[in-house]
Amino acid sequence: MTPETKIISCTCGACYERQERTLPIKDIGVFECVDCGVRLEIWSGRTVPVFKRIENEAAQKRTA
């Protein structure tokens, strides 16, 4: 089964694909926008997000 992919947009316009992965141990972390530094997500647990930067045009096609 493939993980569900969501599109996350920052207020500065940067877009990211977000998926979740399950780890064997608990993880605590934070993800910040690489363009402006805004904190987009904080997590604590075995299920953690994985982010990948995408172009805005690709984001618009996937959310349409």
N, C-alpha and C positions, 0 to 999 in steps of 0.2 A: 504494500500500500504506500503510495507516495504522500508525503506531507502536504498539508494545505498551504498554499502560498497566498499571502495578502500583500497589498500595496500600502505602504506607509508613506505619507507625505509630511515633510517638515514645513514650518511656516515660511522658510526661506525659499521653498520651491524644490528642494532636493527630494528625490523619491528613492525608496528602498523596497526590495522584496523581503518579506519576513516569513520565515518558516520556524517551526519548533522542532527541537531534538530532545530526546531523553538521554540523560547521562547516568552512569552507574553511581555517581556520588553527587551530593548537593553542591550547587554553584551559586555564588552571589556575584552580581555584576550590574553594569550600567552600559547603555549604548547612547552615544551622543552623535549628532549630525556632524559629518566630516567637513561640511562647508561653514556652518555658523556656530557649532558647539552647543546647540540646544539639546538638553537631555530628552530623549524620546522614550526611553523605557528603563526601568529598574526591575531586576528579578532576583528571586531567592528560591531555590528548589532544584529538583532533578530535571524538570522540563524547562529548557532555556530557549530563548529566541536566537535565530541566526539571521543576520541582515546582509543584504547584498545591494550595493548602489546600482541603480538603473537610470537610464536616460528618461527624461520626462515624456517623450513621445511613446516609448515602450509602455510606460505606466498607463497612459491614456488608453492604449489599445487593450490592455488587460482588464481595466476596470469597466470598459464599455460593454 
